[in-house]
Amino acid sequence: MTSPSLTLISTSTLISQGAEAKVYKAHLTADPSDAPILLKHRFRKGYRHPTLDGSITRTRVAGEARALLKCLRSGVNVPGVRMVDASEGILGIEWIDGQSVRKLLPGGAGEDDEEQEEDDQIDLLQEYDISVEILMQLIGQEIAKMHLADVIHGDLTTSNMMLRHPSTFKSCHATLRTELVLIDFGLSYHSSLVEDKAVDLYVLERAFTSTHPDAEPLFASAMQAYEQRMGKEWAAIGRRLDDVRLRGRKRSMVG
Amino acid sequence: MQSYKLPHFPVCVHAALYTNVSDSDSLRKRLIAASTAEGLDGERERDAVNFSFIEARLITSVNHLRTAVYQAVLAEAQGALRTKTVHSEIIWALNPTNNISEAMRRYGVSDASTSLVVVRVAGPELSPEVIERDMDATVKGTKASFTELQDLTDWAAVKKYHKLGSDVAVREAKGDLERERIVVDDIVVSSVAMKSVMG
């Protein structure tokens, strides 16, 4: 008999595929009133020994699920966990209806016609009832909440942030109808080191300036919001971030 | 009673909520007796109480219940049950620790239980009518809609068992009851879903 989780995947819709995993939209029950979920399948890697492959996959699924729970408990907006089948390498998480932040900022939409693109972005921002300025603040705040919980994301980019669609949930915020959600904790880990937090920010800064060169000045407001939220922890991280900017992400092992 | 299929398993799940349950002490005794009874009578008695009897005040949402059922059914299909049956596994899945008797004490039926969620994981060949009749015959109480579940929930007990009191997310939501419940439900559902990799 094939495994039930693989049957589940065979009836789900593929959304995207990377080198590490495939992502699907799925339904766990036949009840149409149940919300869909997102499945992340870390498929078997033929280039690894099966035993090693199994244990690496299990560890990564477990790690990602634990990071999500830690974030949930710490008040960071992340998708909730919905099902886990570690032996098959499957993690099921809450389906977020919304839009990737990458598509909401200039430069992120891809190679499409540029004027068209700008119009689309303005439309999207209107649909989500948010200004770019506020969006940048949300990014800074959410990352700060995550770092205060000692979770390092490991792959902060604007593609790994989403805005929830205002019509799909009830915002608990007085003036804001959307919510920024951090996604893809596949490379995340637990650390309280200033170095790791500074590198996490540096990775985002680099990703941001290369994906959205026109929006670069806006990044400062994300940093400002981060700074505010981090409180007294900021001083050390800020200092270290300056060092990291000079030397890059990798620490020199010389000496 | 609500019934739904898990299309990737050869099963159908039936669940009902009972309030004003008056016989929980005798029900609990009956369950214990059935588990050790021998012979044909024992088989018959076990069949009659072949349900999961869950303390309804610890269930935060239908999603919470269904997540536990799903993980239990999955464990059964993989031959990875930690308890004897899929029905006891549901109760085990709901409790945050690995202690089975603690899970039964908290999330199973106790003498003080006044509302119960009764679940039956069955093959698709069993008709919902028969199952509902068997449930009604076992539990003395008023059948209620699952929309009432939220009002039955003992949020303080849920927070205590999941040790949520000191969590930033819950503390931040303090004062906003509706929001706090959403936050607690979200954490609890996620904890149940990932219990197999918590250890």
Interface residues (C-beta under 8 A of the other chain):
Chain A: S3 P4 S5 T7 L8 T11 L28 T29 A30 D31 D34 A35 R58 V61 A62 A65 R66 L68 L69 L72 R73 S74 G75 G80 V81 R82 M83 V84 D85 A86 S87 G92 K145 L148 A149 C172
Chain B: Y4 K5 L6 P7 H8 F9 V13 N63 R66 T67 Y70 Q71 L74 A77 Q78 L164 D167 V168 A169 V170 E172 A173 D176 R179 I182 V183 D186 I187 V189 S190 S191 A193 M194 S196 V197 M198
